[in-house]
Amino acid sequence: MLHSSRSGIRRLHESLQRADCHDPCAVSEALSGALAAQGHVDTAIRVLEDTGRTIDDEQLTAVVRVGVAALASQDARTWHHAADEMRTLAPHAPESVEPLVCALLTIHEGGTGRIDAHTAVQRVTARLHAPVHPRLRTAFTAGAAAVLEWADHLDEARGLLARELPALPALPVALDLTSQAHLHLFTVHATVERKLGRFRHLVDRLTPLLDGVRDPAVRLPYLRALTAHAWHELGRTDLAHRHLDALGAFDEPGVSWEWEEVLHTRARIHLDSGEWQQALTAYRRCGERHAVRGFVNPVGQPWRSGAAIALAHLSRHTEARALADEGLRYAHAWGTPRHIGTALRARALTLGGRERLETLEEAARVLGTAPAPTELIETLTDLGRAQIVSGRRRKGRETLRDAQGLARTLLPAAPGPATDVLSTGAGPLTPRLVALVDAALRASESGRPCRRTDPSPALLPVDELTSAERRIVELAVQGLTNDQICASLHLARRTVESHLTKAYRKLGVTRRTQLATRLAVGAATTGR
């Protein structure tokens, strides 16, 4: 079921009100799931709570209470209260209910920094073969897989998900979005794909699902943000913006944690585009929402690391270092190499000289032990540049070639639904990480110095364009006006003008008519 229409919700509500309703628990679960899919989490919780008050069966009452807590995990205003309810229930929970109680408490305590990754994994794996109530089995699987994914036990998470998810390629269209547990399974699966750098697979899996949603109230912000991030990594930042813009605005402080991923994706794209203040604003908004939930673990969105890099670019070095150190402290508390390495990289980029080099070397060593290809490529690129700056040009180029080889393993090669989109316009675009490393290697081979003040691997050398800037410049060279470029790429006029202004500066031109010559010279120099 790919949509939750108002009429469907009305019919479920009417069925629940009838005295002869055969299974009020099942109906209330479907109704609450449909409401939650539309973003009405508070109403969904009330539906389940009202049903729970009418049940005499002790075990079924516990099932409903845990269902309420699972829904409440989406809402900052009720999540802590729900966790306290689960702590009260845990000592005397029925055997078939206790595993999900444990999974929810593990998620809460992991997010709020009360336990580390090792403890979290121990808790859920000890219950993987325990009996679970049929109504809670999918929710427990999703919760346990989420904990394993947080801890970077990605193979175990995928194996667990395979027990419940329908077989591919039927996965997207087989989802019932009125089942929040089922949707959570798919969300964890997509997050694992993103962590492994399988961006093409992510787009191929999520696109049919997002295209199949017909109810405008069902926005699926987390999955759309993951799709936007994947398109950005594939070199189609225009499509990334299209997905994010389709979500519209969200200002209510209590809305689902899913919107934090939207903010983090926007911040990431701003950072990669050199838009430091916009990146900082988005990262801080993400952090403010984390603070409301008391969420300190970097597993959700490592906003402190991104904000520290943006602050360093804005020459606010004291703030940058303090935030990077805070992020590193929380990463060590959780204890996974991915997040420790990511935080070390951010700290390195707030430093200079030998300290930067040594911290980047440590970050690369740590990330080399994790299933974190994206983070490792970015760190190796930083390290290679830092080595060249320090006078170790040969070693720096070796490091960059290592990063290049790893980046090319992530190239989208297999045919799939994304093929036509990737091949539109001037031909297939280069994924971000490949372009990033290739640009650093070209700079090292041409003898151009790496800038010592550059704290970000996402900022290319001054005469290199980002993929978004290059695409806009190519359309301008073809004779399209700014308005025509806006229509072609589905971008706001100010976005097109901003990218063109930056491209003019990087290419050293002042008029539109000079663009074609500069691009031709660049192509001849780089062999493109």
N, C-alpha and C positions, 0 to 999 in steps of 0.2 A: 504494500500500500504506500504509494509515493506522495500522498497528500492527505491532509486532515481537514476536510471541508467543514464549514459551519453547519451544514445540514447533517453531516455525519455526527458531529458533536451533539447536536440537538437530539438526534435519534437515540444516541447512547444515554443521554441524560433522561430522556423520557422512559427508556427501558429500565433504568436504575430506579425510577420513582414508582414503577408498577409493583403492586403487592405480590404478583405472581412471578417476579424476576427469579429465574432459575438459579443463577450464579452471580449474586451481587458483587462478589470479589472480582470475578473476571471482567464484568462490565465496568466496574469502577477503575480497574487497572487500565482498560482500554481508553476510558474517558480521560483519566488523568494523563495518560501518555499522549493522547491527542492534544490536550490543553498544553502540556509541557512543550510539545513540538512547535506550538504557536507562540511559545514564550511566556505562557501564563502559569508559571511554576507555582505561585502562591495559591491560585485557584485549584490547581492539580493536587496540591497537598491537602487542601480542605476537603476535596472529594474523597480521598483515601481515608482521611481522619474520620469523616462522617460515617463512612462505611464501617470502619473499625469499631465504632461505638455500638453498632447493631449486631455484632457477632458475639456469640456465647462461647464458641470453641476457643480454648486457650491457645492452642498451637496456631490456629488461623489468625487469631488476634495478633500474635507475635509476628506472623508473616506480614500482616498489614503494617505494623509498626516499623518493621525493617524497610518495607517498601516506601513508607513516608520518609525515612532517613535517607534512602537512596535518592529520592527526588530532591530532598532538601540540600543535598551536596551541590546542587547547581546554583543555590541562592545564598549569597553572603549573609543575608539577614537571618536565616534560619539554620544554617549549617552547624554552627557551634552548639546551638540548643539541641539539634538532632544528635550530634555526637555525644552530648551528655546523656541523652535518652538511651543511646546504645550502651554506654558504660553502665547505666542502671540495669539494662536488660541482660547484659553479657553473663553475669554469674548464674542466672537461672534460665537462660534461653533454651528452648527445646533443641535437641541434638541436631535436627535438620535445619535449624535456623542459625545456629551459632557461627558456621563458617562465613556467612555474609556479614553478620555483625562484626566478626573479626576483620574482614576485608575493609569494611567501611571505617572502622576505628584505625586501621593501619594507614589508610589513605589520609585520614584527618591528622593523625599524629606525625606521619611522614611530612605532610605539607607544612605543618606548624613547627617543625624542627624538633619534635620530642624523641624521635627515633632515627636511626641511620638506615642506609639501604640494606645492610646485612641483616639487621633485625627484621626489617619489613619483609624481606624475601623468606626468611625462616618462618615467619608467621603464616604466610599464605601457602607455602609449599607443604607445610605440615598438615594442611586441610584439603589438599587437592583431591584426595581419595576418600574424604569423609562423605557420609550421606548428606545430601542437600535436598530440601523440599522442592518438588517439581516447579512450583511457582517462583522459586528463587534461584534455580540452577543457572539460568542465563545471566542474571545479575551478578551471581558469585563469580562465574567464569570471566565476565567483563572486569569486575573489580580485581580479581587475582591477576589477570593479564595486564591490567594497568599498573599494578605494583611491580610486576616483572619488567614491564617496559620502562618504568621510572628508573629501575635499578640496572638497566641496560642488559638484562637477560633476554635478549631479543629472540633468540632461537626458541627458548622455552615459552615465551609469550606467543610466538607464532604457532607453536605446536598446540598450545592450549586453545587458542582462537579457532584452530582448524576443527576442533571437536564440535563447535556450535555454529560456525558460519557456514552458509551454503557454499558449494563448490564454485570456483571461478570457471568461466566468466559470468556465471549467473549471479554473482554476489551483489552487485548494486541493485539490480531490478528486483531481487528477491527480498529486499529489506522491507520490514513493516515499521514505518516511522511512528506508529502509535505505541510501539514497544520501545521504551527508553532504554531498556537493558540491551535489546537487539541493536539499537543505534549506537550504544556505547561500545559494543563489540567492534562494530565497523570503524568507529572513531579510533580505538586503540590500534586496530590493524593498519589504518592509514598513517597513524603516528609512527609506527614501526617502520613503514615504508619510507617515510620522510627521514627518519634517523639513519637509515641505511643508504641514503642518497639515491633512492630509486624514484627519481622525480618523474620520469616518463611513465612508469608503472602507476604512480600515484594519480597522474592526470587521466590515464586510461581507465582507472577504476572509478574515480570520483565523477568524471564528466557525465556518464550516463545517469548517475544518481541525481546530480544537480539539475540536469536537463529534464529529468522526469518529474520534478516537483512542480505541481501546477497551482498549489495554494500559495498566494503571495505572503501569507502570514507565516509560512514555514520557511525560515531563512537559512537554517543550518550554518550558523556563523563559523563554527570551528572547522567544519569540513570545507567551507568556501575559502576560509583563510589558508588552509593547507593547500588547496588547489592554487590559490594566488601565489603562495610561496613557491610551489613547484614550477609554475609558469615563469616566475621571475628567475629561478635558477636555470631554466631552459633557454633563457635569453628573450623571453616574450613578456617584458615588464608591462607592455601595453595591455595584454590580457590579464595580467595580475591586477592592474588598476581597475579593469572592467569588473572583475569579480568582487573586489573590495567596495567599489562604488555602488554595486548592486545591493549591498547590505544596508546602505543608508546610515543615518546617525543613530547613536545610542547614548543617552545621557543618564538613564536611571541607574543609581549606584548599586541596586540590588540585583541587576540582571545577571544572567548566567556567566560563569567563569569562561565560557566559550568566547566571549567578546574580548577577553584579554589576549587571546591568540590573534584576533583581528588587529588590535592595537600593536602587538609585537610584530606582526607581519608588515604593517604600515611603517613602523619604525625601522625595521630591517631594510626595506626598500629605500627609505629616505637616506639611511646611512650609506648604502651602496651607491646612491646617486650623489653623494657629497652634500646633501641637504642637512647640515648638522643641527641647526636649531629645530627644524621640524622633527628630526629623529629624536632629539632630546625630549621634546614635548610629548611625543607619543610614548617613549620609554617611561617617562615619569608618570603619565596617566596610567600606564600598565602597573607601575609600582604602587600607585595610590590605591588601585583596586585590589592588589595583593594585600595591602596593609589592612583593608577593611575585613578581609577574610582571615587575617593573621597568617597568611601564606608566605613563608620565608624561603622555602626550598627552591633552588633554581631549576628544578626539573620541568616546571610548567613553562615559564618563559624567563630566561636569564637576562632580565631587563637591566640589572645593575651593570653587567659587563658592557652591554650596548651603550647605556647612558654614559659610562665612564669614557668610552672611546669618543662619543660625541662631544663630551666636555673637554677632552684633550684637544680636539680639533678647534674648539672655541677658545683655546688658550686658558681654560679654567682648570689649571693643573692640580691645584690643591683639592678641589672638589672631586676631580676625576680620580685621583689616587685614593681618596677616602672611600669612594663608592666601589672602586675596584677591590680594595682590601676587604670591604664588607662582603662583597660577592664571593671572594675567595674563602672567607671564613665560613659562610653558609655552605659553600661547595664542599669544603673539607668535612663539615659536620654531617653531610649526607654521605659522602665518601665514594662517589663513582668517578672513574678516570675522565669520562667525558666532561663532566661539569667542573672538576678541578682543573683540567687542561684548558677549558674555555675561559675560566676565571683567571688563570695564569697568563694567558694570551692578552686579555684585557689589561691586566696589571702591567704587563711588559710594555704595552703601547702608551702607557702614561709615564714611562721612564725614558731614560736616554743612555747613550753610551754603552758601557760594559754591562750595566744592570739590565738594560733591555735585552741585549744579546743572551745573557745567561738565563734570564727568565723565559725567553722564547725557546731556548734549548730545552729547558725543563718542561715547558708546555708540550713541545713536540714529543718528548720521551713519554710523557704521561698519556697523551692522546694516541700514541702508537700502540698502546695496550687496550684501546677501546674500539668498539665498532662504531667509529665516528669519522667517516671519510671526509665529510664536508669541513668539519672543524679542523681536521688534520691538514687538509690542503691549504686552508687559509693560514694556519699557523706556520706551515713550511714555507709558504710564500713570504710571510713576514720575516721569517728567520733567514731565508736566502737573501732578502734585501738588506737585512741588518748585517749579515756577514760581509756583503759587498761593501757596505758603508764603512765597516771596520777595517777594510783593506784585504779581506780574504776573498778575493773575487772568484778564484777557482772553486773554493769550497761553497761559496754562495750559489754559483751556477749549478754545481752538483745538487745542492738542496732544491733549487728551483726545478731541475729536471726530474727529481723524485716527485715533486708536487705535480709536475706536468703529466707524468705517467699515471699517477693516481687519478688526476682529474679526467684524463681521457677514458679511464675505465668506467666513468659515470656517463659517458656520451650516450644519448638515446639512439640506439641502432636498430632495434627491432621494429617492424611495422605495427601500427595500431591505430586507434581512433584519433590520436593526436597528429598523425602524419600530415594530413592536409593542412592543418593549422600551422604546424611548424614550417611547412614549405611554401607558405604564401608570400606574396610580395617579391622581394629581391632574392629569394632563395632561403635555404635553411639558415637559421641564426645560430651563432656560437653560444653554447651554455656559458653562464657567468663565470664559473670557476675555471673553465678552459681559457676564456678570454683573459681572465685575471692573471693566470700564470704565464700565458704566452706573452702578454704585454711586459711582464717583469723580465722574462728572458730576453725579449727584443731589446729592452733598455740596457740590460747587462752586456749584450753582444755588441751594441752600437757604441758602448763606452759612455753613454749618458749617465751621470751620477744619480744614485738613488738619494732622494731628499731625506736628510737626517730628521727633519721635523715632522715627517709623515707618520702619524700614529695609527693609520688604518690601512689594512690590506685591500679594502674595498675601493680606495681612491687610486685610480690609475695614474701613470705619469702624465704630465701636463699636456702633451700632444696626443693623448689617446682619448677616444670617446667611449662613454658607456654604451651598452647595446641600445638603450632607449634613445640616447642622443644620436647615435649613428643612424638608426632607422628614420628618425625625423629628418636628419640632414639629407639622407638619400632621397626621401620624398620631396624635399625642397629642391634638390638638384634636378629632379624629374619635372619641375615646374609647378608643383602643387602650391597653392597659397596656404597660409596658416589655417584658414577656416576649412579648407579641403583636407589638410592633414588631421585636424581635429575630428572631422567626420570619419576619415579613413581608419584612424586608430582609436576612436571613441575616447578621446582625451579632452580635458578642459582647455580652453584657449590659453589660460595663464600657464598651464603645464607645458604646452608646446613652446610658448614664448620663452619660458625659463630654460628649457632644454636647448633651444636655439642660441640663447645668450651665452650659455656655458660652452656650447660647441664653438661659437665664434671666438671666444676667448682662448680655448684650447688650440684651435687651428690657426689663431693669429690673423683672423680676417675681420673686416668691418662691414662687408657688403655681401648680400646673398649671391651675387654673380661670381664671387671669388671661391665659393664652396666647391664647385666641381674641380677646379684646378688643384685645390689643396687635397681633396680626396684622392685625385689621380696621383699626385706626388707621394702621398702616404702609401698608396697601394704599391707603387713602384719600389719604394724604400723597403717595405716589409715583405714584399713578395706575394701579396694577396691579390 
